């Protein structure tokens, strides 16, 4: 009996074995069809020949059907759709035959049990296939579907590619080098429970690895499921092409150790999902973020640099001719071709964050629109400062004062801190949305004119600055098409104005619930007695306030905000200086040629900050030791350090802190602010600005210069002139070896 079954299975399943192991060759697609047809014909022949009796061929047929289910769990999904109708037909026929079987027959009982097992399997597989169909269908509906490549029978990788020319979606198995999208979504669905072919599994894993290695210029979003998740992570995790990894499984506990690794070792793993809906939301969210980031700038194939200056000056000249700006404003804002330079892009690494992302910086201090940007910023920033004075903090000292004032009446053992960070604020704001925010800001202030300029003209100038950001990077010229230039003065004000209107619901909620709320540019802070679970739900709601604003939150009884570390320790507020993970004990070396007053200022400011931020004497002494050690590492003499620490307390007119008087002395430091800089207006009619290169032999140069000036020019025509001396440092080795700024020939705007 079983010998015949085994022969039949060999006949049906070994005829085309390799076509279930390799779907890379599109010419072999029809081979799986032939196998299904062969299976169907064999089943029909068995049924027609042995329709009235129960014997071994019927059992053969049941075993064939059983193996069909194994094909459903290993074969490509497209072929599973063709196999399921055949299975349904066989089950219906066999179910009809079962009524005539004799229950007392051992072989009939075996057939009935096997038939019931197969029926249960059919229902389970149908649910599984339907779930996968839903997943794949929703993957197609993502904002930017990406490419796909079928890897094998058990490693089924599903991706989709949008044909940009024809605007259609297609499932493809072509060479990865032909894929021009910047996102590749791969689903590796591994199900090898049906066999223990370790060699075949190794080959499949290597195939996935090789396929990913072929992708050079795209970000890969990798979904892993099945028994080989651990092996796949070991193989592909360190590949630079892999941006994010999602684990889809039935038992999330099995893989939670990846998320609990110290130092965030597996930071690419976004999460572990047991249902497809949360998985799809996470994938869609990350794809949308990549799309937004990729839409910040566009490449310029033909770009004439000199037209940037002409366009700016023509725009300003038109405003002046129509008397929208006066002569003085026009002269202040117009651009000189000889001095103007195109902005250039460079990056600063965020060493304290996983994968060391880069912060884009637009260096455009001589760009054609920089004068307009500075002028608008001076007009608009005071308006924002007045409107947002109740919800804005500028530094850690202001934050601590407000927190201690609020905590005196509201702090409890259950008080939670909420810190939220806006992802890529400067580049995520739509350009027209930024102009609209400035319009609402002016309307909220009730002003129709600012410095004699109408609101409409200010908005037109704002739009001109936002839409005319051109820059140079790596031999190519670009135009920024989303957000503002990070480095432009106006961009900060636009970002603040945009966030001011986004945060209104949050500020109103904080006022109603007696919570504390503040914001510093893209960092939000809340201190509340509302339960943490409710706060999490509120953050999810606030994340839907604006499609361009994405908040990443941290909720708990401790928080790091700005440079302050806060903790609710059993209803008592504890604060300390916060050092980022990227912090290094490096200051200006004592051997530097900078002026001595700059070196004296370093320990002075550090000790002042420690006194203000540390809520306990022990925390202050710990920070003081940290400061002294860092200064010693930078070759500062110990006598020099101690003298500057003593100068701090002499300046604040208080005693050296001890454990007994620390609290009272700290109140003195919090109550007095010495670091407010006074702006001195310089009258160019009576002031002479002189700069000299400072070196070790020039410590007394300023004093000697003023003495000589008074001696030589006391009774002369220029005795009323006031000389102001400023020192500039000499170039060091780094200046000569590190060239961050491109050559002038690349950035200059003179007739190019």
C-alpha positions in Angstrom: 0.0 0.0 0.0 2.5 2.6 1.1 5.0 1.4 -1.4 2.6 2.4 -4.2 2.0 5.8 -2.6 5.7 6.4 -2.4 6.1 5.6 -6.1 3.2 7.9 -7.0 4.6 10.8 -5.0 8.0 10.3 -6.7 6.3 10.3 -10.1 4.5 13.5 -9.4 7.0 15.4 -7.2 10.4 14.5 -8.5 9.5 15.1 -12.1 10.1 18.9 -11.8 11.9 19.3 -8.4 14.2 22.1 -9.4 11.4 24.4 -10.5 10.3 24.7 -7.0 13.8 25.7 -5.8 14.5 28.5 -8.2 12.2 31.1 -9.6 15.0 33.5 -10.7 14.7 32.3 -14.3 11.5 33.7 -15.8 11.5 31.0 -18.5 10.8 28.4 -15.8 7.6 30.0 -14.7 5.4 27.6 -16.7 7.0 24.5 -15.2 5.1 24.9 -11.9 2.0 25.0 -14.0 2.9 21.7 -15.6 3.3 20.1 -12.1 -0.1 21.3 -11.0 -1.7 20.0 -14.2 0.1 16.7 -13.7 -1.2 16.5 -10.2 -4.7 17.4 -11.3 -4.8 14.8 -14.1 -3.5 12.1 -11.8 -6.1 12.8 -9.2 -8.9 12.8 -11.8 -7.7 9.4 -13.2 -7.6 7.9 -9.7 -11.1 9.1 -9.0 -12.6 7.9 -12.2 -10.9 4.5 -12.0 -11.6 3.8 -8.3 -14.8 5.6 -7.7 -16.8 2.7 -6.1 -14.4 0.9 -3.9 -12.0 1.8 -1.1 -8.5 0.5 -1.7 -4.9 1.6 -1.8 -5.2 4.2 -4.7 -7.7 6.2 -2.6 -5.1 6.4 0.2 -2.5 7.3 -2.5 -4.8 10.1 -3.5 -5.2 11.3 0.1 -1.4 11.3 0.5 -1.1 13.3 -2.8 -3.6 15.8 -1.4 -1.5 16.0 1.8 1.5 16.8 -0.2 -0.4 19.4 -2.0 -0.8 21.3 1.3 3.0 21.1 1.7 3.3 22.7 -1.7 0.9 25.5 -0.5 3.3 26.3 2.3 6.4 26.2 0.2 5.5 27.3 -3.3 5.2 30.7 -4.7 1.9 32.4 -3.7 0.8 32.9 -7.3 0.8 29.1 -7.8 -0.9 28.5 -4.5 -3.9 30.3 -5.9 -4.0 27.7 -8.7 -3.5 24.8 -6.3 -6.3 25.7 -3.8 -9.3 25.3 -6.2 -8.0 21.8 -7.1 -7.7 20.9 -3.4 -11.3 22.1 -2.8 -12.6 19.9 -5.7 -10.8 16.8 -4.4 -12.0 17.4 -0.8 -15.7 17.7 -2.0 -15.4 14.5 -4.0 -13.7 12.6 -1.2 -16.3 13.9 1.3 -19.1 12.4 -0.8 -17.2 9.1 -1.0 -16.8 9.0 2.7 -20.5 8.5 3.4 -20.3 5.1 1.7 -17.2 3.9 3.6 -17.7 1.3 6.2 -16.7 2.7 9.6 -15.7 -0.8 10.9 -13.0 -1.1 8.3 -9.6 -0.1 9.6 -8.6 1.3 6.2 -11.8 3.4 6.1 -11.2 4.7 9.6 -7.7 5.7 8.5 -9.1 7.5 5.4 -11.7 9.3 7.5 -9.1 10.5 10.0 -6.8 11.6 7.2 -9.6 13.4 5.4 -10.6 15.3 8.5 -7.0 16.3 9.0 -6.7 17.5 5.5 -10.0 19.5 5.8 -8.7 21.2 8.9 -5.4 21.9 7.0 -7.3 23.4 4.1 -9.1 25.9 6.4 -5.9 26.9 8.1 -4.0 27.4 4.9 -6.8 29.4 3.4 -6.7 31.8 6.3 -2.9 32.0 6.0 -3.1 32.7 2.2 -5.9 35.2 2.6 -3.9 37.1 5.3 -0.9 37.2 3.0 -3.0 38.4 0.1 -4.3 41.3 2.3 -0.7 42.1 3.3 0.6 42.1 -0.3 -2.4 44.1 -1.5 -1.8 46.8 1.1 1.9 46.8 0.3 0.9 47.7 -3.3 -1.2 50.6 -1.9 1.7 52.2 0.0 2.5 55.8 -1.0 5.6 54.8 -2.9 5.6 51.1 -3.8 9.0 49.8 -4.5 10.7 47.0 -6.5 10.2 43.3 -6.1 12.3 40.2 -6.7 11.2 36.6 -6.1 14.0 34.8 -4.5 13.0 31.2 -4.1 10.2 28.8 -3.1 10.7 29.1 0.7 12.4 32.5 0.6 9.7 34.5 -1.1 10.6 38.1 -1.3 7.9 40.4 -2.4 8.6 43.9 -3.6 6.9 46.2 -6.0 8.3 48.7 -8.4 6.6 51.7 -9.9 7.4 52.3 -13.5 7.8 56.1 -13.5 7.4 56.4 -17.3 4.2 54.4 -17.6 3.0 55.0 -14.1 2.0 51.4 -13.6 2.8 48.8 -11.0 4.4 45.5 -11.9 5.8 42.4 -10.2 9.1 41.7 -11.7 12.1 39.4 -11.6 14.5 41.5 -13.7 18.1 42.4 -12.8 18.3 44.6 -9.7 20.6 47.1 -11.5 17.6 48.2 -13.6 15.7 49.4 -10.6 15.8 53.1 -10.4 13.8 53.6 -7.3 15.5 54.6 -4.1 13.4 52.2 -2.0 13.3 48.4 -2.2 10.9 46.5 0.0 11.7 42.8 0.4 9.6 40.3 2.3 11.5 37.2 3.1 8.9 34.6 4.1 10.7 31.5 5.2 8.7 28.3 6.0 10.9 25.2 6.1 9.0 23.3 8.7 8.2 20.7 6.0 11.7 19.5 5.4 15.2 19.6 7.0 17.2 20.4 4.0 20.0 22.4 5.7 22.0 22.6 2.5 19.1 24.0 0.6 18.4 26.5 3.3 22.0 27.7 3.3 21.7 28.2 -0.5 18.5 30.2 -0.1 20.0 32.4 2.5 23.1 33.0 0.4 20.8 33.8 -2.5 19.0 36.5 -0.5 22.4 37.9 0.6 23.7 38.0 -2.9 20.5 39.7 -4.1 20.8 42.4 -1.6 24.5 43.0 -2.4 23.4 43.8 -6.0 21.5 46.8 -4.7 24.0 49.7 -4.4 22.0 53.0 -4.5 18.7 52.1 -2.8 17.5 51.8 0.7 16.2 48.3 1.5 13.3 47.7 3.9 13.5 44.0 4.9 10.6 42.1 6.4 11.7 38.7 7.9 9.5 35.9 8.9 9.9 32.2 9.5 12.6 29.9 11.1 15.6 31.6 9.5 15.1 35.1 11.0 18.2 34.7 13.2 20.3 33.4 10.3 19.1 36.2 8.0 19.8 38.9 10.6 23.4 37.6 11.0 23.9 37.6 7.3 22.4 40.9 6.2 22.3 43.2 9.2 25.6 44.8 8.6 25.0 45.4 4.9 24.9 49.2 4.3 22.1 48.8 1.9 19.7 47.5 4.6 18.0 50.5 6.2 15.3 48.9 8.3 14.3 45.4 9.4 10.9 44.2 10.5 10.3 40.9 12.1 6.9 39.2 11.4 6.2 36.2 13.5 3.7 34.3 15.6 5.6 34.5 18.9 7.2 37.9 19.5 8.9 36.8 22.8 11.3 34.6 20.7 12.9 37.7 19.2 12.6 40.3 21.9 16.3 39.9 22.8 17.2 41.8 19.7 15.4 44.9 21.1 16.9 44.5 24.5 20.6 44.3 23.4 22.8 46.8 25.2 24.0 50.0 23.4 21.1 49.6 20.9 23.1 47.0 19.0 20.3 46.1 16.6 19.0 49.6 16.0 18.0 48.7 12.4 15.3 46.4 13.7 12.2 48.6 13.8 10.0 46.2 15.7 8.5 42.7 16.1 5.0 42.3 14.7 2.4 39.5 15.1 -0.3 41.1 13.0 0.0 42.5 9.5 -1.9 45.8 10.2 0.7 47.3 12.6 3.5 46.0 10.4 2.1 47.8 7.4 1.6 51.0 9.3 5.2 50.9 10.4 6.5 50.2 6.9 4.3 52.9 5.4 5.5 55.4 8.0 9.1 54.8 7.3 8.6 54.8 3.5 6.8 58.2 3.8 9.7 59.6 5.8 12.2 58.5 3.1 10.0 60.0 0.4 9.9 63.3 2.2 13.6 63.4 2.7 14.2 62.5 -0.9 12.0 65.4 -2.0 14.0 68.1 -0.3 16.2 69.1 -3.3 16.2 68.6 -7.1 19.2 68.3 -9.4 19.7 71.1 -11.9 20.9 69.8 -15.2 21.5 73.3 -16.7 22.4 76.1 -14.2 23.8 79.5 -14.9 25.0 80.9 -11.6 25.1 84.6 -12.6 21.3 84.6 -13.1 20.8 84.2 -9.3 22.2 87.6 -8.6 20.3 89.2 -11.5 17.1 87.6 -10.5 17.4 88.8 -6.9 18.4 92.4 -7.9 15.6 92.6 -10.5 13.1 91.5 -7.9 14.3 94.1 -5.4 14.5 96.8 -8.1 10.9 96.2 -9.0 9.8 96.6 -5.3 11.8 99.8 -5.1 10.4 101.3 -8.3 6.9 100.6 -7.1 7.7 102.2 -3.7 7.1 99.0 -1.7 10.6 99.5 -0.1 12.6 102.7 0.3 16.0 103.5 -1.1 17.8 102.6 2.1 16.2 99.2 2.3 17.0 98.6 -1.4 20.7 99.4 -0.9 20.8 97.2 2.1 19.2 94.2 0.4 20.7 94.2 -3.1 23.5 91.8 -4.0 27.0 92.4 -5.4 28.2 89.9 -8.0 31.8 90.3 -6.9 31.0 89.4 -3.2 28.2 86.9 -3.6 28.8 83.2 -3.6 26.5 80.2 -4.1 25.7 78.3 -0.9 27.3 74.9 -0.4 26.1 71.9 1.5 28.1 69.9 4.1 27.2 67.5 6.9 27.9 67.3 10.6 27.7 63.7 12.1 25.3 63.1 15.0 27.7 60.8 16.8 25.3 60.3 19.8 22.6 58.7 17.6 22.4 55.2 16.2 24.0 54.7 12.8 25.5 58.2 13.1 23.1 60.1 10.9 24.2 63.4 9.3 22.9 66.9 10.0 22.8 68.9 6.7 24.2 72.4 7.0 23.7 75.0 4.3 26.7 77.4 4.3 25.2 80.4 2.6 26.6 83.5 4.4 27.3 85.1 1.0 24.3 83.7 -1.0 22.2 86.1 -3.1 19.2 85.9 -0.6 21.2 86.2 2.6 20.6 89.9 3.0 16.9 89.5 2.6 16.9 86.6 5.0 18.7 88.5 7.7 16.5 91.6 7.3 13.2 89.6 7.4 14.5 87.7 10.4 15.1 91.0 12.3 11.5 92.1 11.5 9.7 88.9 12.3 11.5 87.3 15.2 10.5 89.9 17.8 6.8 89.3 16.8 7.2 85.6 17.4 9.1 86.2 20.7 6.2 88.3 22.0 3.5 85.8 20.9 5.2 82.7 22.2 6.7 84.0 25.4 4.6 81.7 27.6 5.5 78.5 25.8 9.1 79.0 24.7 12.4 78.5 26.6 15.8 79.5 25.4 18.1 77.7 27.8 18.3 75.2 30.7 18.2 78.0 33.3 14.9 79.3 32.2 13.5 75.8 32.1 14.7 74.9 35.6 13.2 78.1 37.0 9.8 77.3 35.5 10.0 73.6 36.6 10.8 74.5 40.2 8.0 77.1 40.3 5.5 74.5 39.0 6.8 71.7 41.2 6.3 73.6 44.3 2.5 73.1 44.1 2.0 70.3 41.6 4.8 67.7 41.8 3.6 64.3 43.0 5.1 60.8 43.1 3.3 60.0 39.8 4.3 63.1 37.9 5.6 62.2 34.4 8.0 63.9 32.0 7.2 63.9 28.3 9.9 64.9 25.8 9.1 65.0 22.1 11.4 65.7 19.2 10.2 66.9 15.7 11.8 64.8 12.9 13.7 67.0 10.4 11.7 70.1 11.1 13.6 72.5 8.8 13.3 70.3 5.7 9.8 68.9 6.4 8.0 72.2 6.3 6.4 72.9 2.9 7.7 76.1 1.4 4.2 77.6 0.9 3.2 76.3 4.3 6.1 78.3 5.8 4.9 81.5 4.0 1.3 80.8 5.4 2.7 80.5 8.9 4.4 83.9 8.6 1.1 85.4 7.3 -0.8 84.0 10.3 2.0 85.2 12.6 1.7 88.8 11.3 -2.1 88.6 11.5 -2.0 87.4 15.1 0.2 90.4 16.0 -2.4 92.8 14.6 0.2 94.7 12.5 -0.5 95.7 8.9 3.0 97.1 8.4 6.4 96.4 9.9 9.2 99.0 9.6 7.0 100.7 7.0 6.7 97.6 4.8 3.3 96.1 4.1 2.4 92.6 5.0 2.0 91.5 1.4 5.5 92.7 0.5 7.0 90.8 3.5 5.2 87.7 2.4 6.5 88.1 -1.2 10.0 88.5 0.1 9.6 85.5 2.4 8.4 83.4 -0.6 11.3 84.6 -2.7 13.8 83.5 0.0 12.1 80.1 0.5 11.9 79.2 -3.2 15.3 80.4 -4.3 17.7 78.3 -2.3 20.3 77.0 -4.7 23.4 75.2 -3.5 26.5 73.2 -4.6 27.4 69.8 -3.4 29.9 67.2 -4.7 30.3 68.8 -8.1 26.6 69.2 -8.8 24.2 72.2 -8.4 20.8 71.7 -6.7 17.7 73.7 -5.9 15.9 73.1 -2.6 12.2 72.3 -3.3 11.1 71.5 0.3 11.7 73.3 3.5 14.2 76.1 4.2 18.0 76.2 4.1 19.5 75.1 7.4 21.8 78.0 8.1 19.6 80.7 6.8 18.4 83.1 9.6 14.8 83.3 8.2 14.5 79.5 8.3 14.6 79.4 12.1 11.8 82.0 12.4 9.7 80.2 9.8 10.1 76.9 11.7 9.2 78.6 15.0 6.1 80.2 13.4 5.0 77.0 11.8 5.4 75.1 15.1 3.7 77.9 17.1 0.4 77.1 15.3 0.9 73.4 15.3 1.4 73.4 19.1 -1.6 75.5 20.0 -3.8 72.4 20.9 -1.0 71.0 23.0 -0.5 74.3 24.9 -4.3 74.6 25.5 -4.4 71.0 26.8 -1.5 71.8 29.2 -3.3 74.9 30.5 -6.6 73.0 31.1 -4.9 70.1 32.9 -2.5 72.2 35.0 0.4 70.7 33.2 3.7 72.4 32.3 4.5 72.8 28.6 7.5 74.5 26.8 9.2 74.2 23.4 12.7 75.0 22.1 12.6 75.0 18.3 12.0 71.3 17.6 12.1 69.9 21.1 8.9 69.8 23.2 8.7 69.3 26.9 5.7 68.4 29.1 5.5 67.8 32.9 2.1 66.4 33.9 0.2 64.4 36.5 -1.9 62.7 33.9 -1.4 58.9 33.7 1.4 57.8 31.4 -0.9 55.6 29.3 -3.2 58.6 28.6 -0.1 60.6 27.7 0.9 58.0 25.1 -2.6 58.2 23.6 -2.4 62.0 23.5 1.0 61.9 21.7 -0.5 59.6 19.1 -3.3 62.1 18.6 -0.9 65.1 18.4 1.1 63.2 15.8 -2.0 63.6 13.5 -2.3 67.4 14.0 -0.1 68.1 10.9 1.0 65.7 8.2 4.4 67.3 8.0 5.2 67.1 11.7 6.3 63.8 13.2 6.9 63.6 16.9 9.1 60.9 18.5 8.3 60.8 22.2 9.8 59.6 25.5 7.6 59.3 28.6 8.7 58.4 32.1 9.8 59.7 35.5 13.1 61.0 34.2 14.0 63.1 31.1 16.9 64.7 29.4 15.9 68.0 27.8 18.4 70.6 26.4 21.4 70.1 28.6 19.4 69.4 31.8 18.8 65.9 33.3 15.6 65.7 35.4 14.2 63.0 37.6 11.1 62.6 39.8 12.6 60.6 42.7 9.6 59.7 44.8 7.9 63.1 44.6 11.2 65.1 44.8 12.7 66.9 41.9 16.3 66.0 41.1 18.3 67.8 38.4 21.8 67.5 37.1 23.9 68.5 34.1 23.1 66.3 31.1 26.0 65.1 28.9 25.1 63.6 25.5 26.5 60.2 24.7 28.8 61.9 22.2 30.3 64.2 24.9 34.1 64.1 25.1 36.3 65.8 27.7 37.8 68.2 25.1 38.1 71.9 25.5 40.2 74.6 23.9 43.8 73.4 24.7 45.7 75.7 27.1 48.5 75.7 24.6 46.3 77.4 22.0 47.2 80.8 20.7 43.7 82.2 21.6 43.6 85.2 24.0 43.7 84.3 27.7 40.3 85.8 28.5 38.8 83.1 26.3 40.5 80.3 28.3 39.4 81.9 31.6 35.9 81.9 30.4 35.7 78.1 29.9 35.9 77.0 33.6 33.9 80.0 34.7 30.9 79.1 32.5 31.2 75.4 33.3 31.2 75.9 37.1 28.3 78.4 36.8 26.2 75.9 34.9 27.0 73.2 37.4 25.8 75.4 40.3 22.6 76.2 38.5 21.7 72.8 37.2 22.7 70.5 40.1 20.0 70.2 42.7 22.3 68.6 45.3 25.8 69.3 46.7 26.9 65.7 45.8 25.9 66.2 42.2 27.7 69.5 42.0 30.9 68.1 43.4 30.7 65.2 40.9 30.3 67.7 38.0 33.1 69.8 39.4 35.5 66.9 39.4 34.4 66.1 35.8 35.2 69.7 34.8 38.6 69.7 36.5 39.6 66.4 34.9 38.6 67.6 31.5 40.6 70.8 31.9 43.7 68.9 33.2 43.5 66.6 30.1 43.7 69.8 28.0 46.8 70.9 29.8 45.2 73.6 32.0 47.4 74.1 35.1 45.7 73.2 38.4 46.4 76.6 39.9 44.8 78.3 36.9 41.6 76.1 37.3 41.3 76.7 41.1 41.7 80.4 40.6 38.9 80.5 38.0 36.6 78.5 40.3 37.3 81.0 43.1 36.5 83.8 40.6 33.1 82.4 40.0 32.0 82.8 43.6 33.6 86.2 43.9 31.6 87.4 40.9 28.3 86.1 42.4 29.4 87.6 45.8 28.8 84.4 47.8 30.7 81.9 49.8 32.3 78.7 48.7 29.5 76.1 48.7 29.3 73.4 51.3 26.7 70.7 52.0 25.0 73.0 54.5 24.8 76.2 52.4 24.5 74.8 48.9 20.8 75.3 48.6 20.9 79.0 49.5 23.9 79.6 47.2 22.2 77.9 44.3 19.3 80.2 44.6 21.7 83.1 44.2 23.0 81.6 41.0 19.5 81.0 39.6 18.4 84.5 40.5 21.3 86.3 38.7 22.0 86.0 35.0 25.5 87.2 34.1 25.6 85.7 30.6 23.3 88.2 29.0 25.2 89.9 26.2 24.7 93.6 25.6 24.6 94.7 22.1 26.6 97.8 21.5 25.5 99.9 18.6 28.5 100.8 16.4 28.4 104.2 14.7 30.6 103.7 11.7 30.9 107.5 11.5 33.0 107.7 14.7 34.2 104.2 15.1 37.3 102.6 13.7 37.4 98.7 13.6 40.8 97.2 13.7 41.7 93.5 13.7 45.0 91.9 14.3 46.2 88.3 14.3 46.6 87.2 17.9 49.7 85.2 19.1 51.4 84.6 22.4 53.5 87.8 22.1 50.3 90.0 21.7 48.7 89.7 25.2 49.3 93.4 26.0 48.9 94.7 22.5 45.4 96.2 23.0 46.4 98.2 26.1 49.6 99.5 24.4 47.6 100.4 21.2 45.1 102.5 23.1 47.9 104.3 25.1 49.7 105.1 21.8 46.4 106.3 20.2 45.8 108.7 23.0 49.4 109.9 23.0 49.5 110.5 19.2 46.0 111.8 18.4 44.7 113.7 21.4 44.8 117.1 19.8 44.2 116.1 16.2 41.2 116.2 13.8 40.5 112.5 14.5 40.6 112.7 18.3 36.8 112.1 18.4 37.2 108.7 16.6 36.9 105.6 18.8 39.2 102.6 17.9 37.8 99.1 18.6 40.3 96.3 18.5 39.4 92.7 17.7 41.7 89.7 17.5 41.5 86.9 15.0 43.4 83.7 15.4 46.1 82.5 13.1 45.5 79.6 10.7 46.4 76.2 12.2 47.3 72.9 10.6 43.6 71.8 10.4 42.8 74.9 8.3 45.4 74.0 5.8 44.6 70.3 5.6 40.8 70.2 5.9 38.9 72.0 3.1 35.2 72.0 3.9 34.4 74.9 1.5 34.6 74.3 -2.2 36.8 76.4 -4.4 35.7 79.9 -5.3 35.5 79.0 -8.9 32.7 76.6 -8.1 30.7 79.1 -6.0 31.4 82.5 -7.5 28.5 84.2 -9.4 30.5 86.5 -11.7 29.2 85.9 -15.2 28.9 82.1 -14.9 
